[in-house]
């Protein structure tokens, strides 16, 4: 999800500068991090909120946001490679929310263009890296060319051990509403009465009708840019997820940031319910 139109907190920007380490030192640190956790304790499904494109552009002094959008989508492609290397089973990346559509067309059009280019590349990338692809969201609200690009990418994508879901024009509340409607419609075809219909609605039935119904529940949610909120991301699937809010803006996200999050995840004692 991009932060179209958001203003950064005044005290936030210093956290995104970081210390530039020599390449060899950085690679050694990455190696040590990767060896600091047991692979069998890694999350099966990671959700990532791609936040901070515009603030990154302003901080870096870019004349427009398109450069930042392109950097962010290139970073997403890197993330897919990292997840394949780490043998993560599923990844959901939120690239655009339904709320983002409220922004002026002049701000949205460059991002739509960049997203279209991303979907054009994803089928070839899925074949090279080995991942399957799905797209979740209200695609009917998007420009036709972008919706078609997303659907075409899903059709042309290869298969692989990593399940990738792109949350595009996605809203968590709308997903739950749509799942409930689909379940009620399914049950209605059985000729159930009103009381029987109400009794037949359960959590398992709703889960079957979520946008990416074949995905496991989310184990870990990562949000970049220092914002500490979910904004409706995977409301149903993330009920018991571990949450991590990281300082770097999405285009500046690094493999070491992912490894740190995974290390911290493996050290947490997960509690399902309280």
SEKE-126469 format. One record per residue (C-alpha): x, y, z. Coordinates in nm, 4 decimals. Layout:
<sites>
<site px="X" py="Y" pz="Z"/>
...
</sites>
This chain:
<sites>
<site px="0.0000" py="0.0000" pz="0.0000"/>
<site px="0.1398" py="0.3372" pz="-0.0943"/>
<site px="0.1071" py="0.6430" pz="0.1304"/>
<site px="-0.0564" py="0.8701" pz="-0.1262"/>
<site px="-0.1036" py="1.2107" pz="0.0294"/>
<site px="0.0321" py="1.1297" pz="0.3775"/>
<site px="0.2599" py="1.3695" pz="0.5629"/>
<site px="0.5483" py="1.2283" pz="0.7685"/>
<site px="0.5696" py="1.2916" pz="1.1427"/>
<site px="0.8367" py="1.5612" pz="1.2023"/>
<site px="1.0544" py="1.3455" pz="1.4263"/>
<site px="1.0350" py="1.0418" pz="1.1992"/>
<site px="1.2773" py="1.1215" pz="0.9186"/>
<site px="1.6040" py="1.0783" pz="1.1050"/>
<site px="1.5257" py="0.7089" pz="1.1548"/>
<site px="1.5385" py="0.6434" pz="0.7819"/>
<site px="1.8942" py="0.7624" pz="0.7247"/>
<site px="2.0776" py="0.4652" pz="0.8718"/>
<site px="2.4486" py="0.3904" pz="0.8793"/>
<site px="2.6169" py="0.2924" pz="0.5552"/>
<site px="2.8225" py="-0.0204" pz="0.6172"/>
<site px="3.0965" py="-0.1450" pz="0.3821"/>
<site px="2.9682" py="-0.4153" pz="0.1497"/>
<site px="3.1720" py="-0.6965" pz="0.3049"/>
<site px="3.0647" py="-0.6016" pz="0.6582"/>
<site px="2.7016" py="-0.5776" pz="0.5528"/>
<site px="2.7113" py="-0.9204" pz="0.3852"/>
<site px="2.8747" py="-1.0726" pz="0.6937"/>
<site px="2.6039" py="-0.9232" pz="0.9152"/>
<site px="2.3335" py="-1.0568" pz="0.6828"/>
<site px="2.4953" py="-1.4004" pz="0.6973"/>
<site px="2.5035" py="-1.3960" pz="1.0765"/>
<site px="2.1410" py="-1.2858" pz="1.0941"/>
<site px="2.0315" py="-1.5643" pz="0.8592"/>
<site px="2.2049" py="-1.8165" pz="1.0853"/>
<site px="2.0519" py="-1.6750" pz="1.4036"/>
<site px="1.7117" py="-1.8437" pz="1.3656"/>
<site px="1.5863" py="-2.1928" pz="1.2908"/>
<site px="1.4271" py="-2.2251" pz="0.9460"/>
<site px="1.1514" py="-2.4483" pz="1.0845"/>
<site px="1.0334" py="-2.1602" pz="1.3079"/>
<site px="0.9845" py="-1.9148" pz="1.0209"/>
<site px="0.6343" py="-1.7841" pz="0.9435"/>
<site px="0.4419" py="-1.9713" pz="0.6774"/>
<site px="0.2565" py="-1.6607" pz="0.5567"/>
<site px="0.4000" py="-1.3085" pz="0.5675"/>
<site px="0.1909" py="-1.0013" pz="0.4959"/>
<site px="0.3714" py="-0.6809" pz="0.3989"/>
<site px="0.2255" py="-0.3299" pz="0.3884"/>
<site px="0.4393" py="-0.1390" pz="0.1380"/>
<site px="0.4212" py="0.2041" pz="0.2991"/>
<site px="0.6289" py="0.5198" pz="0.2544"/>
<site px="0.6764" py="0.5788" pz="-0.1197"/>
<site px="0.5908" py="0.9476" pz="-0.1181"/>
<site px="0.7754" py="1.0313" pz="0.2009"/>
<site px="1.0813" py="0.8516" pz="0.0640"/>
<site px="1.0619" py="1.0648" pz="-0.2512"/>
<site px="1.0414" py="1.3872" pz="-0.0512"/>
<site px="1.3273" py="1.2883" pz="0.1774"/>
<site px="1.5460" py="1.1881" pz="-0.1155"/>
<site px="1.4648" py="1.5080" pz="-0.3037"/>
<site px="1.3064" py="1.3412" pz="-0.6075"/>
<site px="1.1207" py="1.5851" pz="-0.8341"/>
<site px="0.8183" py="1.3532" pz="-0.8546"/>
<site px="0.6823" py="1.0351" pz="-0.6989"/>
<site px="0.7160" py="0.8122" pz="-1.0037"/>
<site px="1.0835" py="0.7414" pz="-0.9322"/>
<site px="0.9933" py="0.6300" pz="-0.5806"/>
<site px="0.7088" py="0.4125" pz="-0.7074"/>
<site px="0.9447" py="0.2377" pz="-0.9469"/>
<site px="1.1995" py="0.1850" pz="-0.6705"/>
<site px="0.9265" py="0.0416" pz="-0.4507"/>
<site px="0.8086" py="-0.2099" pz="-0.7106"/>
<site px="1.1693" py="-0.3106" pz="-0.7812"/>
<site px="1.2038" py="-0.3685" pz="-0.4073"/>
<site px="0.8953" py="-0.5893" pz="-0.4127"/>
<site px="1.0583" py="-0.8024" pz="-0.6816"/>
<site px="1.3661" py="-0.8320" pz="-0.4586"/>
<site px="1.1435" py="-0.9369" pz="-0.1689"/>
<site px="0.9992" py="-1.2185" pz="-0.3791"/>
<site px="1.3500" py="-1.3486" pz="-0.4378"/>
<site px="1.4346" py="-1.3273" pz="-0.0674"/>
<site px="1.1210" py="-1.5201" pz="0.0265"/>
<site px="1.2015" py="-1.7935" pz="-0.2257"/>
<site px="1.5535" py="-1.8216" pz="-0.0833"/>
<site px="1.4164" py="-1.8477" pz="0.2712"/>
<site px="1.1510" py="-2.1010" pz="0.1625"/>
<site px="0.8610" py="-1.8938" pz="0.2862"/>
<site px="0.5345" py="-2.0584" pz="0.1857"/>
<site px="0.3110" py="-1.7558" pz="0.1254"/>
<site px="0.3429" py="-1.3784" pz="0.0878"/>
<site px="0.0732" py="-1.1120" pz="0.0591"/>
<site px="0.1950" py="-0.7673" pz="-0.0492"/>
<site px="-0.0431" py="-0.4718" pz="-0.0193"/>
<site px="0.0373" py="-0.2343" pz="-0.3037"/>
<site px="-0.2841" py="-0.0279" pz="-0.3246"/>
<site px="-0.5778" py="0.0259" pz="-0.0901"/>
<site px="-0.9316" py="0.1255" pz="-0.1827"/>
<site px="-0.8784" py="0.4432" pz="0.0231"/>
<site px="-0.5904" py="0.5405" pz="-0.2063"/>
<site px="-0.8408" py="0.5860" pz="-0.4886"/>
<site px="-0.9637" py="0.9051" pz="-0.3223"/>
<site px="-0.6485" py="1.0857" pz="-0.4295"/>
<site px="-0.6516" py="1.3157" pz="-0.7373"/>
<site px="-0.6038" py="1.1429" pz="-1.0737"/>
<site px="-0.2780" py="1.3339" pz="-1.1281"/>
<site px="-0.1315" py="1.1545" pz="-0.8258"/>
<site px="-0.2765" py="0.8135" pz="-0.9061"/>
<site px="-0.1994" py="0.7838" pz="-1.2778"/>
<site px="0.1807" py="0.7512" pz="-1.2404"/>
<site px="0.1326" py="0.4777" pz="-0.9821"/>
<site px="-0.1171" py="0.2939" pz="-1.2018"/>
<site px="0.1417" py="0.3050" pz="-1.4815"/>
<site px="0.4139" py="0.1610" pz="-1.2579"/>
<site px="0.1824" py="-0.1129" pz="-1.1303"/>
<site px="0.0940" py="-0.2067" pz="-1.4865"/>
<site px="0.4629" py="-0.2440" pz="-1.5654"/>
<site px="0.5063" py="-0.4608" pz="-1.2558"/>
<site px="0.2321" py="-0.7003" pz="-1.3641"/>
<site px="0.3884" py="-0.7214" pz="-1.7098"/>
<site px="0.7127" py="-0.8453" pz="-1.5484"/>
<site px="0.5691" py="-1.0798" pz="-1.2865"/>
<site px="0.4944" py="-1.3826" pz="-1.5113"/>
<site px="0.8554" py="-1.4064" pz="-1.6271"/>
<site px="0.9784" py="-1.3465" pz="-1.2731"/>
<site px="0.7497" py="-1.6204" pz="-1.1400"/>
<site px="0.8974" py="-1.8642" pz="-1.3893"/>
<site px="1.2541" py="-1.7696" pz="-1.2955"/>
<site px="1.2059" py="-1.7696" pz="-0.9179"/>
<site px="0.9319" py="-2.0276" pz="-0.8846"/>
<site px="0.6146" py="-1.8811" pz="-0.7368"/>
<site px="0.2428" py="-1.8829" pz="-0.8091"/>
<site px="0.0492" py="-1.5580" pz="-0.8357"/>
<site px="-0.2923" py="-1.4335" pz="-0.7330"/>
<site px="-0.4423" py="-1.0856" pz="-0.7027"/>
<site px="-0.6958" py="-0.9811" pz="-0.4384"/>
<site px="-0.9130" py="-0.6726" pz="-0.4310"/>
<site px="-1.1870" py="-0.4730" pz="-0.5993"/>
<site px="-1.0366" py="-0.4744" pz="-0.9471"/>
<site px="-1.3583" py="-0.3379" pz="-1.0952"/>
<site px="-1.2756" py="-0.0011" pz="-0.9340"/>
<site px="-0.9475" py="0.0268" pz="-1.1231"/>
<site px="-0.8777" py="0.1576" pz="-1.4732"/>
<site px="-0.9561" py="-0.1207" pz="-1.7165"/>
<site px="-0.5983" py="-0.1437" pz="-1.8454"/>
<site px="-0.4587" py="-0.2056" pz="-1.4962"/>
<site px="-0.7265" py="-0.4587" pz="-1.4042"/>
<site px="-0.6592" py="-0.6462" pz="-1.7289"/>
<site px="-0.2831" py="-0.6377" pz="-1.6688"/>
<site px="-0.3317" py="-0.7896" pz="-1.3244"/>
<site px="-0.5628" py="-1.0653" pz="-1.4506"/>
<site px="-0.3314" py="-1.1392" pz="-1.7430"/>
<site px="-0.0337" py="-1.1710" pz="-1.5084"/>
<site px="-0.2193" py="-1.4264" pz="-1.2959"/>
<site px="-0.3112" py="-1.6268" pz="-1.6067"/>
<site px="0.0445" py="-1.6251" pz="-1.7441"/>
<site px="0.2307" py="-1.6797" pz="-1.4174"/>
<site px="0.4104" py="-2.0057" pz="-1.3543"/>
<site px="0.3849" py="-2.2158" pz="-1.0386"/>
<site px="0.6150" py="-2.2809" pz="-0.7478"/>
<site px="0.6439" py="-2.3454" pz="-0.3747"/>
<site px="0.5911" py="-1.9774" pz="-0.2856"/>
<site px="0.2326" py="-1.8491" pz="-0.3088"/>
<site px="0.2310" py="-1.4773" pz="-0.3879"/>
<site px="-0.0821" py="-1.2679" pz="-0.3442"/>
<site px="-0.0859" py="-0.9043" pz="-0.4547"/>
<site px="-0.3446" py="-0.7010" pz="-0.2610"/>
<site px="-0.4532" py="-0.4496" pz="-0.5251"/>
<site px="-0.7321" py="-0.1992" pz="-0.4585"/>
<site px="-0.7815" py="-0.3992" pz="-0.1411"/>
<site px="-0.9835" py="-0.3206" pz="0.1713"/>
<site px="-1.0024" py="-0.5608" pz="0.4636"/>
<site px="-1.3582" py="-0.4753" pz="0.5653"/>
<site px="-1.4810" py="-0.5106" pz="0.2076"/>
<site px="-1.3162" py="-0.8530" pz="0.1853"/>
<site px="-1.5094" py="-0.9748" pz="0.4901"/>
<site px="-1.8335" py="-0.8243" pz="0.3547"/>
<site px="-1.7793" py="-0.9921" pz="0.0168"/>
<site px="-1.7007" py="-1.3258" pz="0.1843"/>
<site px="-2.0192" py="-1.3088" pz="0.3918"/>
<site px="-2.2274" py="-1.2229" pz="0.0861"/>
<site px="-2.0760" py="-1.5116" pz="-0.1092"/>
<site px="-2.1405" py="-1.7538" pz="0.1771"/>
<site px="-2.5031" py="-1.6420" pz="0.2158"/>
<site px="-2.5527" py="-1.6740" pz="-0.1596"/>
<site px="-2.4099" py="-2.0259" pz="-0.1509"/>
<site px="-2.6299" py="-2.1279" pz="0.1417"/>
<site px="-2.9401" py="-1.9732" pz="-0.0150"/>
<site px="-2.9128" py="-2.2063" pz="-0.3132"/>
<site px="-2.9735" py="-2.4958" pz="-0.0711"/>
<site px="-3.3210" py="-2.3648" pz="0.0090"/>
<site px="-3.2524" py="-2.2994" pz="0.3757"/>
<site px="-3.4967" py="-2.0987" pz="0.5833"/>
<site px="-3.3940" py="-1.7767" pz="0.7527"/>
<site px="-3.3183" py="-1.9467" pz="1.0835"/>
<site px="-3.1342" py="-2.2333" pz="0.9143"/>
<site px="-2.9360" py="-1.9839" pz="0.7092"/>
<site px="-2.8219" py="-1.7959" pz="1.0195"/>
<site px="-2.7190" py="-2.1198" pz="1.1931"/>
<site px="-2.5215" py="-2.2320" pz="0.8874"/>
<site px="-2.2968" py="-1.9226" pz="0.8834"/>
<site px="-1.9712" py="-1.9997" pz="1.0604"/>
<site px="-1.6042" py="-1.8984" pz="1.0578"/>
<site px="-1.5004" py="-2.1850" pz="0.8343"/>
<site px="-1.7585" py="-2.0898" pz="0.5738"/>
<site px="-1.6529" py="-1.7250" pz="0.5698"/>
<site px="-1.2869" py="-1.8260" pz="0.5425"/>
<site px="-1.3665" py="-2.0360" pz="0.2343"/>
<site px="-1.4913" py="-1.7248" pz="0.0548"/>
<site px="-1.2065" py="-1.4843" pz="0.1308"/>
<site px="-1.0244" py="-1.3424" pz="-0.1699"/>
<site px="-0.7213" py="-1.5739" pz="-0.1310"/>
<site px="-0.9052" py="-1.8626" pz="0.0318"/>
<site px="-0.6260" py="-2.1119" pz="-0.0275"/>
<site px="-0.3743" py="-1.9154" pz="0.1749"/>
<site px="-0.2936" py="-2.0021" pz="0.5358"/>
<site px="-0.3679" py="-1.7452" pz="0.8058"/>
<site px="-0.1068" py="-1.4725" pz="0.8306"/>
<site px="0.1695" py="-1.5413" pz="1.0840"/>
<site px="0.3638" py="-1.2162" pz="1.0511"/>
<site px="0.2624" py="-0.8707" pz="0.9294"/>
<site px="0.5341" py="-0.6174" pz="0.8463"/>
<site px="0.4571" py="-0.2500" pz="0.7875"/>
<site px="0.7274" py="-0.0099" pz="0.6777"/>
<site px="0.7635" py="0.3686" pz="0.7229"/>
<site px="0.7268" py="0.3760" pz="1.1015"/>
<site px="0.3458" py="0.3805" pz="1.1009"/>
<site px="0.1975" py="0.1608" pz="1.3761"/>
<site px="-0.1425" py="0.0588" pz="1.2440"/>
<site px="-0.2950" py="-0.2153" pz="1.0310"/>
<site px="-0.5283" py="0.0051" pz="0.8219"/>
<site px="-0.7595" py="-0.2914" pz="0.7624"/>
<site px="-0.4943" py="-0.5213" pz="0.6129"/>
<site px="-0.6004" py="-0.8882" pz="0.6135"/>
<site px="-0.8372" py="-0.8304" pz="0.9055"/>
<site px="-0.9657" py="-1.1866" pz="0.9142"/>
<site px="-0.6407" py="-1.3680" pz="0.8342"/>
<site px="-0.4253" py="-1.1649" pz="1.0752"/>
<site px="-0.6342" py="-1.2163" pz="1.3888"/>
<site px="-0.3411" py="-1.3897" pz="1.5622"/>
<site px="-0.0520" py="-1.2578" pz="1.3555"/>
<site px="0.2631" py="-1.1099" pz="1.5050"/>
<site px="0.2950" py="-0.7433" pz="1.4063"/>
<site px="0.6169" py="-0.5573" pz="1.3274"/>
<site px="0.6327" py="-0.1889" pz="1.2409"/>
<site px="0.9664" py="-0.0981" pz="1.0844"/>
<site px="1.1186" py="0.2468" pz="1.0304"/>
<site px="1.2507" py="0.2297" pz="0.6716"/>
<site px="1.0281" py="0.3610" pz="0.3957"/>
<site px="0.9368" py="0.0808" pz="0.1577"/>
<site px="1.1763" py="0.1739" pz="-0.1273"/>
<site px="1.4624" py="0.1694" pz="0.1290"/>
<site px="1.3660" py="-0.1712" pz="0.2752"/>
<site px="1.6620" py="-0.4114" pz="0.2814"/>
<site px="1.7131" py="-0.7837" pz="0.3141"/>
<site px="1.8675" py="-0.7191" pz="0.6531"/>
<site px="1.5409" py="-0.5557" pz="0.7650"/>
<site px="1.3518" py="-0.8693" pz="0.6644"/>
<site px="1.6035" py="-1.0940" pz="0.8392"/>
<site px="1.5804" py="-0.8903" pz="1.1594"/>
<site px="1.2023" py="-0.9167" pz="1.1523"/>
<site px="1.2226" py="-1.2919" pz="1.1008"/>
<site px="1.4772" py="-1.3294" pz="1.3813"/>
<site px="1.2510" py="-1.1371" pz="1.6186"/>
<site px="0.9499" py="-1.3410" pz="1.5059"/>
<site px="1.1223" py="-1.6703" pz="1.5851"/>
<site px="1.2033" py="-1.5416" pz="1.9353"/>
<site px="0.8457" py="-1.4540" pz="2.0210"/>
<site px="0.6171" py="-1.6843" pz="2.2137"/>
<site px="0.2993" py="-1.6844" pz="2.0116"/>
<site px="-0.0308" py="-1.6777" pz="2.1988"/>
<site px="-0.3446" py="-1.7657" pz="2.0105"/>
<site px="-0.6370" py="-1.5981" pz="2.1813"/>
<site px="-0.4919" py="-1.3696" pz="2.4500"/>
</sites>
